[in-house]
Amino acid sequence: MKLFIYFLFWSLSMCVTIFLTIILIKLLVKLILYFEKNSFIWELNDFIEALKIGGVMGLFLGVVICLVNYLEYKRR
């Protein structure tokens, strides 16, 4: 149970971190396009796409972190 809570904690923190990173990158790209074309369009699809990427990568990185910690624990 302790490992499961640890996994959920890391997965959630990685999901949020990657989601915010993707949102910031998309916002910077939209701002650059705003200065070039004078049109700022932020759609719901941009938010949903960043949420999907953050979720998948967060789960993957949560598994990797737990696996690395387990292997280090077994090595000691």
N, C-alpha and C positions, 0 to 999 in steps of 0.2 A: 504494500500500500504506500509505503514511504517513497519507493521508486516511481510509482504512478503519479503521486503528487508532485514530485520533483520534475518529472517529464511534463506534466501539465503546466507547471510554472515556467519552465524554459520555453515550451512551445508558445505559450501566450505572450511571453515577453519578446520572443523573436518575431511573432506575427505582428505585434504592435510596432516594433522597431522597423521592420521591413516595410510595413504598410505606410508608416510616416515618411520613410525615405523615398518610396515610390511616389507618394503624393507630392513631396517637395520637388522631386525631379520633374514631374509632370507640370507643376506650377511654374518652375523656371523655364521650361520649354514653351509653355503658353505665354509667359511674359515676353520671351524673346520674339515669338511670333507676333505678339501684340505690337511691339515696336517696329517690326518689319511691315506688317499688313494692316495695322490699326484695327484689328478685330480680336477681341478676347472672348473665346467660347469655351466654357467649362460645362461639360455634360455629366449626367449621372453615370454614363458608361465609363468615364474616366475613373470615377470613385469606385465603381463595382470591379473594374479590372484591377485596380491597385489592391482592393480587398482580397480578390482571388489569389493574386500573386503572393501577397503577404501571408495568407493562410497556408498555402501549399509550401512555400519556402520556410515558414515558421515551423510547421510540423516536421519537415525534413531536418532542419537544423536542430530541433529539439531531440529527435532520434539520434542524430550524430553526437550531440553533446552528452546525452545519457550513455551512449555506447562508449565513447572515449573515457568518460569518468568510470564506467564499469571496468574497462580494460586496465586502467591505471590502478583501480582498487584491487583487481585480481593479481596484478604484477607485484604488489607490495607484500 
